[in-house]
Amino acid sequence: MSVTTTSLALSRLLDDDSSWRLLRADNAPVIAALLSAHLAGEQIRMPADELFEVLDHDLDRLREAGFELARNAQGYCAEWREAGFLVRRAAEGARGETYELSQGALRGIRYLDQLVEPRQTATESRLSSIAAQLARLAVDTDPDTTRRLAQLHAERDRIEQQIERVAAGEVDPLEPARALERARDILAQAEEIPADFARVRAEFEALNRSLRTGILESDASHRSVLDEIFRGVDLIGESDEGRSFAGFSALVLDAEVGADFDDHVSQVLEREFADTLSASQRRFLRRYVTTLKDRSAEIHEVITSFARGLRRYVQSHDFERDRVLKSAIREALAAGIPASAEVKPYRQTQLSLALSSVPMVSVGQVRLHDPAELDATAPVVEHEAAVANLEALRRLARETEIDFDELRAHVNDVLDRAGECTVAKVLAVHPATQGVASVVGLIALAAVQGVVADAVERVRWHGVDGVARSATVPVHRFTGRVL
């Protein structure tokens, strides 16, 4: 493209692209830090009230650090939503609203993260991955069967040589530095997929709007969309975006693929070089398949909701009413253009317009002001603050919270002895000091950092009342040290 064409295209992006708008905002560092901390991690959506609360707390701390921030959290969220950084939606299954990052805001925050912590791409791991994919593409697209057979035979010979070397005991594990480089390259590629679900959802929303617009714009000679919907065709699921996502989702939901991925993650995290990875990176790998399944299920719900809404919109004939309204608006606008030369927009027309509805308020809602309610008749009692008892506070904390630090120490102690254990084995060595709360805590740790088997086992503990109890639960197995 010419310089002029490129400049014009970038000028449009400067006004329309929310990621660029975020990067050139006056408080871009503050905006990116706040949104990244609360909406760009494992939690991608928050209720409005909770988001306002945590943002107000962070804004107070930023003001103490010298940042000039005039608005409160609610005001900034309204501004960021208007700028395209946030998306506001109705909460599912409850009253209220939720906020999440837009696709552009996610792109901008990811770009800033790479500026803060640059990722090295000119690595042996990245080059080997590109070369392997390119070689595979060359084989899969080669129409010449002779060349394809030669390449496949060469690949088979190479694999057989490796098998012979391993069988002879010539094992040469990858060096820790190169293994760490490869693991970080895998993490960099894996992090791009969950963050891309915002773009997928935005594409389906745009497709839904496009189909609804096509229904309103269609006439007797262009009724293909209406006819297909009346026949029961799922236009959203059958679209290019829908088929592409269906293929991706089928692979994510494949039980064999998920099990293999979890096994490989467990094996990699047991290696010595994996200790160099941060706790958040190890947790990201352990929960990767679960995260993909959760995000895929969410997109499936969006597709289903759009498809049902589109079919209901057509079959209920609501689109005909909207067409009449649209036609009336167009006629009014067409009549207003020549009238604007004779009549000013602010001229009084003496036209009385009856509203379609009247707000109804009951007189029972009126409450008279009683000054006596504000009188403080009871004397004010002053209580002197006593010195806090550390042991009493610890007992209170153990009564209301699960002591995960104690549970992690118990699990790691049993693992150091046996190398592998279940929840029942941990309780047999270290009895539950908090009753059923300790059992629940161990199961919660194993669900996140262990594996769940198809078998069941019997767990036993003594409650806080001293009574012995037991329960049958699925086998939760710890295979590596818990963090």
Secondary structure as UniProt FT lines:
FT   HELIX           3..16
FT   HELIX           18..23
FT   TURN            26..27
FT   HELIX           28..39
FT   STRAND          45..47
FT   HELIX           48..64
FT   TURN            65..66
FT   HELIX           73..83
FT   STRAND          86..90
FT   TURN            92..93
FT   STRAND          97..101
FT   HELIX           103..116
FT   HELIX           124..140
FT   HELIX           145..167
FT   TURN            168..169
FT   HELIX           176..195
FT   HELIX           197..217
FT   TURN            220..221
FT   HELIX           224..230
FT   TURN            231..232
FT   TURN            235..238
FT   HELIX           240..252
FT   HELIX           255..269
FT   HELIX           272..276
FT   HELIX           279..286
FT   HELIX           288..315
FT   TURN            316..317
FT   HELIX           318..339
FT   TURN            340..342
FT   TURN            345..346
FT   HELIX           363..365
FT   HELIX           371..374
FT   HELIX           390..400
FT   HELIX           404..418
FT   STRAND          421..422
FT   HELIX           423..429
FT   TURN            433..435
FT   HELIX           436..449
FT   STRAND          451..462
FT   TURN            464..465
FT   STRAND          468..478
//
